[in-house]
Amino acid sequence: MLALLAVARRTRGRLQPLFEDVTVPQLVLLDAVQACGREGIAAISAYTLLSQPTVTQQAAGLEAAGLLRRIPAEDDRRRRVLTLTERGEQFLAAKRGLVPDRLSAAWGSLTAEEQSMAVPLLRHLMELVSELA
């Protein structure tokens, strides 16, 4: 498991040069905001497996950069939900394809047998990690 975490960290480091204006974790957060930001910080935290304070801190930086906004929830004005700004939508659309393109090349270097073993294993590891959160 530690080896998997180390590989994930190295992968993130190798992808970072693709993004001069945000970090890879911030890009992940933007994706999560698009997917479930209207459900609030807790939903984004669950989606990304990041703590709520981390999501809140990262969101503040992305809000300052004009990529997202925090607005009061319609059902409870004390609670905040996150939405992408128009600039954030455009930014995410432009950057989203860069990661799969790079990872697709790595995936293509695996044999068919390795690919068939990797998918179920990765799904199982994700389930195990989700249980820890």
N, C-alpha and C positions, 0 to 999 in steps of 0.2 A: 504494500500500500504506500509506503514511503517512497519507493521508487516511482510509482505512478504520480505522486505529488511532485516529485523532483522533475519528472518529464513535463508535467503540466506547467510548472514554473519556467522551465527552459523554453518551452514552446511559446509561452506568453512573451518572454524576453526576445525571442527571435521574430515574433510578429510585430512588436512595438515599433520598429523603424517604419512600418507601413503607415503609421498614424502620428504625424508630427504635431497635431493639435489636441489630441486626447490620448489617454492611456487605454490599453486594452480593457481593463476593468470598467472604465467609464463607458466604453462602447457597449460592453455587456449590459451595463445599467440602462443606457439609452434603449437598447433592444427590449429590456424588461419593462421599461416605462411604456413603450409602445404596446407591448403585449398585455400588461395588467395594471398600468399606472393609475387608472381610475378606481381601482379597488383599494388603493392606499399603500402606505409604506410596508405594512405587514405582508401584503401580497407580493410586493416586489422582493422583500426579504426572503420569502419562501421560494419564489421563482429563481432567484439568483444564488440561494444558499449563503447569503451575506447577512450579517447582523443588522438589526434595524438602525442602530447608531451609525454603522458604516454606510448604509444606504442614505440616511439623512445627510451625513457629511458629504458624500460624493454628489448627492443631488444639489446641495448648496453651491458647489463649484460649477456644476453644469448649468445651474440657473444663472449664476453670475456670467457665464460664457454665452448666455442667450440661447441655449439649446433646449431647455425645458423650463416649465413654470410650475410652481406649487400653488394650487388654488383650493379654497374651501370645498369640502364635499357637499353635495346637494342635500343629503339626508342628515348630516351633522356638521354644522358650520365650524365646529371646533377641530374637526379632523381635516387633514390635508390630503389631497390626491395630486398626482403628478401627470402632466401631459407634455408632449413634445411641442415646441414652438414650430412654426413653419421652417425656420432655419434648422432646427433639430431634425425634423422629418427629412429634409433635403440632405442633411449631413449623414444621417443614418443610412439612407438609401444609397448614397455615393460610396460609403465605406463598407457596407454590409458584405458586398461581394468579394472583397479583398481576402478575408480570412478563409472562406471556403475554397477559393482558387488555390491558395497555398496548401491547405490541408488535403485538397483533392489530389495534388501531385504526390504527397506522401502516401495517401491511401492507395493510389495507383501503383506504387512500388511494392505493395504487399502481394503475395500470391493469393489465388482464390481460396485456398485452404486457410491461410492466415486471416483473410477478411471474414470468412464464415465463422471463425472462432472469435474474432475480435468483437463483433457486434453483440452477441449474447453476453459476453464477458463484460463489456462496457455498460450494457444495460443493468446487469446484476450489480456491478460496482456502484452505479448511480443510485440504485435502490438501497444499497447498504449505507451509502453516504447520507441519503435522505433520512434514513432511520436514526442516524446520529444527530441530525440537526434539531 
